[in-house]
Amino acid sequence: MGAELDADGNGTFAVYSKNATKILLELYSTAYGEEAAYDYWMEKGSDDIWRAKINGITSGTLYAFRAWGPNWTFDENWERGGSSAGFASDFDSNGNRFNPNKVLFDPYSKEISHDKSNPTALGSLNGGMYGTGEEDFEGAARRNFDTGKYASKSVVIKDSTSFGTKPKIPQEKTIIYEAHARGITKHSSSAQLSSILNGIDGFENVVDIPAEYQGTYKGAGMLAPYLKALGVNTIEFLPVHESDNDANPDDAPGGNYWAYMTYGYFAPDRRYSSDKSYGGPTREFKEMVKAFHDAGMEVYLDVVFNHSGEGGTWYGEKDSYKTAELTFMRGFDNSTYYSLVQDNIGGYWETTGCGNNLQCDNSVVRKFILDSLTYWIDEMGVDGYRFDLAPVLGREGLGTWNYSKDAQTIKDIIALGQEKDAEMIAEAWDTQWPGGYQVGNFPDGWGEWNGRFRDSIRSYVGKGERGSLNNYINGDYDNFNDQGGPQKSVNFVVAHDGFTLADLCSYQGAGNAMNNTLSWPFGPSDGGNSDYNTLGFGTEAKDKRQAARNYIAIQMISRGVPMIVWGDEFGRTQNGNNNPYNIDSVATWSNYNMINTASPHLVATGGSGAYHNNFGTFGNTANVNGNFKFMNYMLKLRASEPAFQQADYRVSYDFKKEDGTSTLSDGDRCVWIRINGSTVSGGSDYLVFMNMYTAEVPFTIPAADSGKSWVRLADTQNYFESAFNCWNSESAEVVSERSYGVTPWSVVILKQVE
């Protein structure tokens, strides 16, 4: 499938369409502004794949397609430029939506020339040109507007750039850093990383990122020494598949910064490449992966196979479902690629909130998904995936599409992961309720974002409501034992689609607490998740800083794989915007100037506006962000302790009341935990004291084993900000008393040492 180039300069082109009656392959000399230079009729095989073989093709050749079918039959009188010859209907009773006036790029494109809304390509026109239907566009029915001079073109790619040697990190040892490929280096502060981190132990090898590489794959690769020193070993990128973001504004909300509207499932997004030449994004992406691999780090991709960027119909019932975008899949075979409403064949069945569902139980779509995953593993060097709204992958049954953990697509994906030694992680919910929440209900081998861990830890640290938190600290045995072990639970407190960690500790309210109150560069915002967050711990700056440390401490001692979000290590704030999907600004970029200061939210944004000063000033004399030091410490503790890196539940976690012996009761806000890590090779025993009560509580310390002592590694209370709330075990204070007073809303960690 797609375009392949052999050593003799022969290009083979192959696209799938069961229902097309004719497909025309076009070659272009430029991406936009001119008609096709050459065209060739393709031939259909018995496998419903249309093929052509042309010699004289080189890497960088631009190509695209036009397709006819039952609803728009081929007519000899049809010609480029806006013809209605052969038109019967915008869609027919079988769901076909063919239209030869709409030039299509290849779903298997290795690169795409430009986005469909690229302002240079469109000139004075707009993306309405890609729609069907009879509404007027430039003086004629929209369906008749010819997009050949404007549409995205596919690029023939042949590349042999090395992605290095994959580290093959066992999943139980993984620590994930969720990041936006542009946002982690786009801020100008990334050019001063070496001076910002000067004097902070472990960061001697960081490099400055020149302006020309900020916000690019190249810049992200240069960040590897920083992330390695921070203590993470896996970077998980928000979608880097080609998305429609060329026209994202830099002075107002707009477009899709997060890039969850995918167009090129094989194509790295050109916007993130400093090398914009044809082949440049592919080379630069692989070079970035190699930089991470050389640092001993893995690269995961967030992928979106639940829907595509083509979306749904534009007006629904208002124009009888006639108008829809035709740029790739829909124009080749609408009823194959998408889940259609069977009693209303013009509409799309969807549980994504984005207008369509891919028909993932269709064998052609299944192969498409597996081919894409394989390409990025084998050719681009990727080590694992996180699947957006993953229950859609398991929806099957024409017209009903109920989720099944035994769906063939779900089973084939995990089989591919096991064959290729690649991690497969589900976001195990979609928008259908009930029936869309499937956490713990994916088959053996799948990892999952554990939304129950998130919700429970927020309730406990935010309100003192413990609920079932013990279960999730203990690796959520009931839900993940049958999937392979605790390492299949990805434990997160926040993610890209919501508050940052600093904002979680600073704002409260259902939905977006800052709705209609934020101006650029932090908003306006148009909503957000519906999670209700309260601040039972207090609203002073010191309380917010302490709450953030509580989240970090509990997350890092919990069974499972921890995931943090870009910038949370130093308190990145979006001023309370918990839905900045369309904000490409200093609000969503990492401002590393927040590290080498005790007042991180008082630094200049590097653009317009100012940060809300939620964290105030840390109580240390080193003039450094204390929570950055604490996060760095806890990440390294996590990475160095075998007890926290087990692929099973053999290390026992004992949960008791604060006396260390009594069984916990419902409503208890204090939890005493003993982690018996000495039962595994190289492991140690830990005590974790959690007090989310309003007064100081004494916690019992058991007698240490013979020849050993308990030492204090961490105490999140504000009094210890002068010491960054953490101590290395070699120099940590021996706790000789049999009791430790844990202050309100704080966490203490002790370790047993020789």
C-alpha positions in Angstrom: 0.0 0.0 0.0 1.0 3.6 -0.5 4.0 4.6 -2.7 7.2 2.6 -2.8 10.4 3.3 -4.7 12.8 0.7 -6.0 16.5 1.1 -6.9 15.7 1.5 -10.6 13.5 4.5 -10.1 10.2 2.6 -10.5 7.4 3.9 -8.3 4.6 1.6 -7.3 1.3 3.2 -6.1 -1.4 1.3 -4.4 -4.7 2.5 -2.8 -7.7 0.6 -1.5 -11.2 1.1 -2.7 -13.9 -1.6 -2.9 -16.5 0.7 -4.3 -14.7 3.1 -6.7 -15.3 2.6 -10.4 -12.3 4.7 -11.6 -9.3 6.2 -9.9 -6.9 8.6 -11.5 -3.4 9.0 -10.2 -1.9 12.5 -10.6 1.7 13.7 -10.3 2.3 17.3 -9.4 5.4 19.5 -9.9 4.4 21.8 -7.1 2.4 21.3 -3.9 -0.2 24.0 -4.8 -1.0 26.6 -7.4 -0.8 24.4 -10.4 -2.8 21.5 -12.0 -1.3 18.1 -12.2 1.6 17.7 -14.6 0.9 14.0 -15.4 -2.0 11.6 -14.8 -2.5 7.8 -15.1 -5.5 5.6 -14.8 -5.0 2.9 -12.2 -6.1 -0.7 -12.5 -8.2 -2.5 -9.9 -7.1 -5.9 -8.6 -9.2 -8.8 -7.3 -8.2 -7.6 -3.8 -9.9 -4.2 -4.3 -6.5 -2.5 -4.5 -5.9 -0.1 -7.3 -2.3 -0.1 -8.6 0.0 1.8 -11.0 3.7 1.4 -11.7 5.6 4.3 -13.2 9.3 4.7 -13.9 11.3 7.9 -13.4 10.0 8.5 -9.9 12.3 10.0 -7.3 12.0 10.6 -3.6 10.1 13.8 -3.1 7.7 13.2 -6.0 4.3 14.7 -5.3 1.2 12.7 -6.1 -2.6 12.6 -5.4 -5.8 11.0 -6.7 -9.3 11.6 -8.0 -12.0 8.9 -7.6 -15.4 8.1 -9.2 -18.0 5.7 -7.9 -21.7 4.8 -7.9 -22.9 8.2 -6.7 -20.7 10.1 -9.2 -20.1 8.0 -12.3 -17.4 8.6 -14.8 -18.4 10.8 -17.7 -16.2 11.5 -20.7 -17.4 15.2 -20.5 -15.9 15.6 -17.0 -12.9 17.9 -16.9 -10.8 19.6 -14.2 -11.9 23.0 -13.0 -15.3 22.4 -11.6 -17.4 20.0 -13.6 -20.7 18.4 -12.6 -20.6 15.8 -15.3 -21.5 12.3 -13.9 -22.9 13.6 -10.7 -25.9 11.7 -9.2 -25.8 12.5 -5.5 -23.5 13.6 -2.7 -24.0 10.2 -1.2 -26.0 7.1 -2.1 -28.0 4.4 -0.3 -24.8 2.5 0.3 -22.9 5.4 1.9 -20.6 6.1 -1.1 -19.4 9.7 -1.2 -17.2 9.8 -4.4 -16.4 13.2 -6.0 -13.7 13.6 -8.6 -13.5 17.4 -8.0 -12.0 16.7 -4.6 -8.3 15.7 -4.9 -7.3 13.1 -2.4 -4.0 12.4 -0.7 -3.0 8.8 0.0 -4.0 7.4 3.4 -0.6 5.6 3.4 1.3 8.8 2.7 4.8 8.8 4.3 4.7 12.6 4.2 2.1 15.2 3.2 3.1 18.4 1.4 1.1 20.8 3.5 -2.1 21.0 5.5 -5.5 21.4 3.9 -5.9 24.8 5.5 -2.3 26.1 4.8 -2.8 29.8 4.4 -0.2 30.1 1.6 -1.8 27.3 -0.4 -5.4 28.6 0.0 -4.6 32.3 -0.6 -7.8 34.3 -0.3 -10.0 31.1 -0.2 -10.8 28.9 2.8 -11.2 25.3 3.7 -14.9 25.3 2.7 -13.6 24.2 -0.7 -13.2 20.6 0.5 -16.9 20.2 1.3 -19.5 18.5 -0.8 -23.2 19.6 -1.0 -25.0 22.3 -3.0 -24.2 25.3 -0.9 -22.6 28.1 -2.8 -18.8 28.4 -2.9 -17.1 30.9 -5.2 -20.2 31.2 -7.3 -21.1 27.5 -7.8 -22.2 24.5 -5.9 -19.6 23.6 -3.3 -19.4 20.0 -4.6 -18.2 21.3 -8.0 -15.2 23.3 -6.7 -12.0 21.7 -7.9 -9.4 21.4 -5.1 -6.5 20.3 -7.3 -4.5 23.5 -7.0 -4.9 23.7 -3.2 -5.3 20.2 -1.7 -2.6 18.4 0.3 -0.4 16.2 -1.8 1.3 12.9 -0.9 5.1 12.7 -1.0 7.1 9.7 -2.2 9.7 9.0 0.5 12.7 6.7 0.6 14.9 7.2 3.6 17.6 5.2 5.4 18.3 7.4 8.4 19.2 5.4 11.6 17.0 5.7 14.7 19.7 4.1 16.8 19.5 1.1 19.1 16.3 0.6 21.0 16.9 0.5 24.8 14.1 -2.1 25.3 13.3 -0.9 28.8 11.1 -3.4 30.7 7.7 -1.8 31.3 7.9 -2.1 35.1 11.0 0.2 35.0 9.3 2.8 32.8 8.8 6.4 34.0 6.8 8.3 31.4 7.0 12.0 30.5 4.0 13.1 28.5 5.0 16.0 26.2 4.0 18.1 23.3 6.7 17.9 20.6 6.5 21.7 20.1 5.7 22.8 23.6 8.7 21.3 25.4 11.2 23.5 23.5 9.3 26.3 21.9 9.8 28.8 24.8 12.8 31.0 24.4 14.1 29.9 27.8 15.2 26.6 26.2 18.1 28.5 24.8 19.5 29.1 28.3 19.1 25.6 29.8 22.8 25.3 30.7 22.8 28.5 32.7 19.4 27.9 34.3 20.5 24.5 35.5 24.0 25.6 36.4 24.9 24.3 39.9 22.0 21.8 40.1 23.6 18.4 40.6 23.1 15.9 37.7 22.3 18.5 35.0 25.8 19.2 33.9 25.3 17.7 30.4 22.2 19.7 29.4 22.6 21.7 26.2 21.1 25.0 25.0 18.6 24.8 22.2 19.1 27.4 19.4 16.2 29.5 18.3 16.0 27.7 14.9 15.4 24.4 16.6 12.9 25.5 19.3 9.6 23.7 18.9 10.9 21.1 16.5 11.9 17.4 16.5 15.5 18.5 16.5 15.0 20.6 19.6 13.1 17.8 21.4 16.0 15.4 20.7 18.4 18.0 22.2 16.3 18.0 25.4 17.2 14.3 26.0 20.1 15.1 28.5 17.7 17.3 30.5 15.0 14.6 30.7 17.5 11.9 31.5 18.9 14.0 34.3 15.4 14.7 35.6 14.8 11.0 36.1 12.4 9.9 33.3 13.3 7.3 30.8 10.4 7.4 28.4 9.0 10.4 26.5 5.4 10.0 25.2 4.6 12.6 22.6 1.1 13.9 22.0 0.1 13.1 18.4 2.9 13.8 15.8 1.0 12.2 12.9 0.3 14.9 10.3 -2.6 17.1 11.6 -4.2 20.3 10.3 -2.2 22.9 12.2 -0.3 24.9 9.6 -2.8 27.7 10.2 -2.7 27.7 14.0 -2.6 31.3 15.0 0.2 32.7 17.3 -1.8 35.6 18.7 -5.1 34.0 19.6 -6.8 30.7 20.3 -7.6 28.6 17.2 -6.8 25.5 15.3 -5.8 22.3 17.1 -2.6 22.6 19.2 -2.9 19.1 20.7 -3.3 17.6 17.2 -5.9 14.9 17.9 -7.5 15.4 14.4 -5.2 13.0 12.4 -4.7 13.1 8.6 -1.4 11.4 8.0 -1.2 8.1 9.9 2.2 7.4 8.4 3.4 11.0 8.1 5.3 13.0 10.7 3.9 16.4 11.1 5.9 18.9 9.0 5.1 21.8 11.4 7.4 20.2 14.0 10.4 19.8 11.7 13.1 22.4 11.3 13.8 20.8 8.0 10.7 21.5 5.9 12.1 19.9 2.7 10.4 16.8 1.3 11.9 14.0 3.4 13.0 16.4 6.0 10.4 15.6 8.7 11.1 11.9 8.3 14.9 12.3 8.7 14.6 14.7 11.6 12.1 12.6 13.4 14.4 9.6 13.2 17.3 11.7 14.3 15.3 12.8 17.3 14.5 9.2 18.2 18.1 8.3 17.9 19.0 11.1 20.3 16.6 9.6 22.9 17.8 6.1 22.2 21.4 7.1 22.6 20.5 8.6 26.0 18.9 5.3 27.0 15.4 6.6 26.7 12.4 5.2 24.8 9.9 7.1 22.6 6.1 6.5 22.8 3.5 8.0 20.5 0.0 9.1 21.3 -2.0 7.8 18.3 -5.6 8.5 17.2 -7.2 5.6 15.4 -10.7 6.2 16.8 -11.6 9.0 14.4 -10.0 11.0 11.6 -9.5 14.7 10.9 -12.2 14.5 8.2 -14.8 14.7 10.9 -18.6 14.3 10.4 -21.2 16.0 8.3 -21.2 19.8 8.5 -24.8 20.6 8.8 -26.5 17.2 9.6 -30.2 17.2 9.1 -30.2 20.9 7.9 -29.0 19.9 4.5 -29.9 16.2 4.7 -26.3 15.2 5.5 -25.0 16.2 2.0 -22.0 18.3 3.1 -18.9 16.6 4.3 -15.1 17.1 3.9 -13.4 15.0 1.2 -9.6 15.0 1.6 -8.6 11.3 1.9 -10.4 8.3 3.4 -14.0 9.5 2.8 -13.2 10.1 -0.9 -11.7 6.7 -1.4 -14.3 4.5 0.4 -16.5 6.1 2.9 -18.5 3.0 3.9 -15.3 1.0 4.5 -13.3 3.5 6.6 -16.1 4.9 8.7 -18.9 3.6 10.9 -22.1 4.8 9.3 -25.6 5.0 10.9 -27.4 2.2 9.2 -30.9 3.7 9.3 -29.5 7.1 8.2 -26.6 6.3 5.9 -25.6 9.9 5.5 -24.7 10.2 9.2 -21.8 8.9 11.2 -22.0 6.7 14.3 -19.5 8.1 16.8 -18.3 7.9 20.4 -15.4 10.4 20.0 -17.1 13.8 20.0 -15.2 14.5 16.8 -17.8 13.6 14.2 -16.9 10.1 13.1 -15.6 6.7 14.3 -13.2 4.7 12.2 -14.8 1.3 11.4 -12.2 -0.6 13.3 -13.8 -4.0 13.0 -13.4 -3.8 9.2 -10.6 -5.9 8.0 -9.2 -3.1 5.7 -9.2 -0.6 8.5 -7.7 -3.2 10.9 -4.8 -3.8 8.4 -4.4 0.0 8.0 -4.0 0.4 11.7 -1.5 -2.4 12.0 0.4 -1.2 9.0 0.7 2.2 10.5 1.9 0.9 13.9 4.4 -1.4 12.2 5.8 1.3 10.0 6.5 3.6 13.0 8.1 0.7 15.0 10.2 -0.7 12.2 11.1 2.3 10.1 10.8 5.3 12.5 12.1 3.6 15.7 9.1 4.1 18.0 9.0 1.9 21.2 5.4 2.1 22.3 2.0 3.7 21.9 -0.8 5.3 23.8 -4.2 4.9 22.0 -6.6 7.8 22.3 -10.2 6.7 23.1 -9.1 3.1 22.7 -12.5 1.4 23.3 -13.4 2.4 19.7 -10.7 -0.1 18.6 -12.9 -2.8 20.2 -16.2 -1.7 18.9 -17.7 -4.2 16.5 -21.0 -5.2 14.9 -22.4 -3.2 12.0 -24.8 -0.6 13.3 -24.2 -1.3 17.0 -20.5 -1.3 17.5 -20.5 -2.4 21.1 -17.1 -2.8 22.9 -15.6 -6.2 23.2 -12.3 -7.0 24.8 -12.1 -10.0 22.4 -12.4 -7.8 19.3 -10.0 -8.9 16.6 -8.4 -5.5 16.2 -7.6 -5.3 19.9 -6.1 -8.8 19.9 -4.1 -8.1 16.8 -2.6 -4.9 18.2 -1.4 -6.6 21.4 0.0 -9.5 19.3 1.9 -7.0 17.2 3.2 -5.3 20.4 4.4 -8.7 21.8 6.1 -9.6 18.4 7.8 -6.2 18.2 8.5 -5.7 21.9 6.5 -2.5 21.8 4.2 -1.3 24.6 0.5 -0.8 23.9 -1.3 1.4 26.3 -5.0 2.3 26.1 -6.9 5.4 27.1 -9.7 3.0 28.1 -12.7 5.3 27.7 -14.6 7.1 25.0 -17.6 9.4 25.1 -20.4 6.8 25.2 -21.9 6.5 28.6 -22.6 3.9 29.9 -20.4 1.4 28.0 -17.5 3.6 27.1 -15.6 3.3 30.4 -13.4 0.2 30.1 -10.6 0.7 32.6 -9.3 -2.7 33.5 -11.3 -4.4 30.7 -8.6 -4.7 28.0 -7.1 -8.1 27.4 -3.9 -9.6 28.7 -0.8 -7.6 27.7 -2.5 -4.2 27.3 -1.5 -1.3 29.5 -4.0 1.4 30.4 -4.2 4.9 31.7 -5.7 4.3 35.1 -8.4 6.9 35.5 -9.4 5.3 38.8 -6.0 6.1 40.3 -6.2 9.7 39.1 -9.7 10.2 40.5 -8.9 8.5 43.8 -5.7 10.3 44.6 -7.3 13.7 43.7 -10.1 13.0 46.1 -7.7 12.1 48.9 -5.1 14.8 48.5 -7.7 17.4 47.6 -10.4 16.6 50.0 -9.2 14.0 52.4 -11.6 11.4 51.0 -9.6 8.2 50.8 -12.1 5.9 49.2 -10.4 3.0 47.4 -7.0 4.8 47.1 -5.2 1.9 48.9 -6.2 -0.4 46.0 -4.7 1.9 43.4 -1.5 2.5 45.4 -1.3 -1.3 45.6 -1.3 -1.6 41.8 -5.1 -2.1 41.3 -4.8 -5.8 41.5 -8.4 -6.6 40.7 -8.2 -4.8 37.4 -4.7 -5.4 36.2 -3.6 -8.8 37.6 -5.2 -10.4 34.5 -3.5 -8.0 32.1 0.1 -8.9 33.2 0.8 -7.2 36.4 0.9 -3.7 38.1 3.1 -2.3 35.3 0.1 -2.4 33.1 -1.5 0.4 35.2 -0.2 3.8 34.1 -0.7 6.0 37.2 -1.2 9.6 36.5 -2.5 12.6 38.5 -2.9 15.0 35.5 -2.6 14.7 31.7 -2.5 17.1 28.8 -6.3 17.3 28.7 -7.0 19.1 32.0 -5.2 21.0 34.7 -1.4 21.0 35.0 -0.3 19.8 38.4 0.2 23.3 39.7 -3.2 24.3 38.5 -4.8 21.2 40.0 -3.5 22.5 43.4 -4.7 26.0 42.7 -8.1 26.1 41.2 -11.5 24.6 42.0 -14.8 24.2 40.3 -16.7 21.9 37.8 -15.6 22.2 34.2 -13.1 25.0 33.5 -12.8 27.1 36.6 -11.5 30.0 34.5 -14.2 30.0 31.8 -14.6 33.4 30.2 -12.1 35.0 32.5 -8.9 34.3 30.6 -7.4 36.4 27.8 -4.5 35.7 25.5 -2.0 34.1 25.9 -3.9 31.9 28.4 -7.4 31.9 26.8 -10.2 32.4 26.3 -11.1 28.8 26.9 -14.3 27.0 25.8 -14.8 24.4 28.4 -12.9 21.6 30.0 -13.4 18.3 31.7 -16.2 18.0 34.3 -14.0 16.8 37.2 -14.8 18.7 40.3 -11.7 19.6 42.3 -11.8 21.1 45.8 -9.0 22.5 47.9 -9.6 21.1 51.3 -6.0 21.5 52.1 -6.1 25.3 52.0 -5.7 28.1 49.5 -2.5 29.8 50.5 0.5 29.5 48.2 2.4 27.3 50.7 -0.6 24.9 50.8 -0.6 24.6 47.1 3.1 23.9 46.9 2.7 21.2 49.6 -0.3 19.6 47.9 1.8 19.2 44.7 4.5 17.5 46.7 1.9 15.1 48.2 0.8 14.1 44.7 4.3 13.5 43.6 5.3 11.5 46.7 2.2 9.2 46.5 2.5 8.7 42.8 6.1 7.7 42.9 5.7 5.1 45.7 2.6 3.5 44.1 2.8 0.2 42.1 2.4 0.7 38.4 4.0 3.0 35.9 4.1 6.7 36.8 3.4 9.4 34.2 4.0 13.1 34.6 3.3 16.0 32.2 5.7 18.4 30.6 6.5 21.3 32.9 5.0 19.7 36.0 8.4 19.2 37.4 8.7 23.0 37.9 5.0 24.0 38.3 4.0 25.0 34.7 0.7 26.9 34.9 -2.0 27.6 32.3 -3.6 30.1 34.7 -6.3 27.6 35.3 -7.2 26.8 31.7 -7.9 23.1 31.8 -8.8 22.7 28.1 -6.1 24.5 26.1 -6.3 22.3 23.1 -6.3 25.4 20.8 -3.8 27.4 22.7 -0.3 27.5 21.1 1.4 30.0 23.3 3.6 30.5 26.4 0.6 29.1 28.4 1.4 25.6 27.0 5.1 25.9 26.5 7.7 24.9 29.1 9.2 28.1 30.6 12.4 26.7 32.2 13.1 30.0 33.9 10.7 28.7 36.6 13.5 26.3 37.8 16.2 28.7 39.0 14.0 30.8 41.2 12.2 30.5 44.5 9.2 32.4 43.0 8.4 30.4 39.8 5.2 32.1 38.9 6.7 35.6 39.1 9.0 35.1 36.2 8.1 36.8 32.9 6.0 34.7 30.5 8.3 35.4 27.6 5.3 36.7 25.8 2.3 38.9 26.8 0.3 38.6 30.0 1.5 37.3 33.4 1.3 34.1 35.3 -1.1 33.9 38.3 1.2 33.7 41.3 -0.2 30.5 42.8 2.9 29.0 44.3 4.3 32.2 45.8 7.9 31.9 47.1 9.6 28.7 48.3 11.2 28.7 51.7 14.8 28.1 50.7 17.9 30.3 50.6 19.2 28.7 47.3 16.8 30.7 45.2 15.6 27.6 43.4 12.2 26.0 42.7 11.9 23.6 45.6 9.4 21.4 43.9 11.7 20.9 40.9 14.3 19.6 43.3 11.6 17.4 45.0 10.3 16.0 41.7 13.9 15.3 40.6 14.5 13.5 43.9 11.4 11.4 43.8 11.9 10.4 40.2 15.4 9.2 40.9 14.2 7.4 44.0 11.6 5.6 41.9 14.2 4.7 39.2 16.8 3.4 41.7 14.6 1.3 44.0 14.0 -2.4 42.8 10.9 -2.6 45.1 9.1 -0.1 42.9 10.0 -1.9 39.7 8.3 -5.2 39.9 6.2 -6.9 37.2 4.1 -8.7 39.8 2.7 -8.2 43.3 5.3 -10.0 45.3 6.4 -7.0 47.3 3.7 -6.6 49.8 2.1 -3.3 50.7 0.7 -3.3 54.2 -2.0 -0.7 54.9 -2.9 0.2 58.5 -4.1 3.0 60.8 -1.5 5.4 62.1 -0.7 3.0 64.9 0.7 0.6 62.4 -1.4 -2.4 63.6 -5.1 -1.6 63.4 -7.2 -2.2 60.3 -8.3 0.8 58.4 -11.9 1.9 58.6 -14.0 3.7 56.0 -13.5 7.4 56.4 -10.0 7.2 57.8 -7.9 10.1 56.5 -4.6 8.8 57.9 -2.9 5.8 56.3 0.2 4.0 57.5 1.9 1.9 54.7 4.8 -0.5 55.0 6.4 -1.5 51.7 8.3 -4.8 52.2 10.8 -4.2 49.5 13.6 -6.2 51.1 11.9 -9.4 49.9 13.3 -8.8 46.4 17.0 -8.6 45.3 18.5 -5.2 46.1 15.2 -3.9 47.5 14.6 -2.0 50.7 11.7 -1.6 53.2 9.8 1.7 53.3 7.3 3.4 55.6 4.9 5.9 54.1 2.8 8.0 56.4 -0.1 9.9 54.8 -2.1 12.4 56.9 -4.9 14.2 55.0 -6.5 15.2 58.3 -6.7 18.8 59.7 -4.4 18.2 62.7 -1.0 16.7 63.4 -1.1 12.9 64.0 1.6 10.7 65.5 2.4 7.7 63.4 4.0 4.6 65.0 7.4 3.6 63.8 8.1 -0.2 64.2 11.5 -1.4 65.5 14.0 -1.6 62.7 15.5 -5.0 61.9 18.7 -6.0 63.5 21.6 -3.9 62.3 19.4 -1.4 60.5 17.8 2.0 61.1 14.9 4.0 59.8 16.0 7.2 58.0 13.8 10.0 56.8 13.8 10.5 53.0 11.0 12.9 52.5 8.5 15.1 54.4 6.3 17.3 52.4 5.4 19.8 55.1 6.4 23.4 54.4 8.8 23.5 57.4 11.3 21.4 55.4 11.2 23.5 52.2 14.7 24.8 53.3 16.0 21.3 52.6 13.8 20.8 49.5 11.7 18.3 51.6 14.0 15.4 50.8 17.3 13.8 51.9 19.7 11.3 50.3 19.6 8.0 52.3 23.4 8.3 52.9 23.0 11.6 54.8 19.4 11.3 55.9 18.6 11.7 59.6 18.1 8.5 61.5 14.7 8.5 63.2 15.3 6.8 66.5 11.9 7.6 68.1 9.1 5.1 67.9 6.7 7.8 66.7 6.7 10.5 64.1 4.4 13.5 64.1 3.0 14.0 60.7 1.6 17.5 60.1 -1.8 18.1 58.5 -2.1 17.4 54.7 1.4 16.0 54.4 3.3 12.8 53.5 6.4 11.3 55.1 8.7 8.6 53.6 11.1 6.6 55.7 13.5 3.9 54.5 15.2 1.1 56.4 19.0 1.1 55.8 22.0 -0.6 57.1 
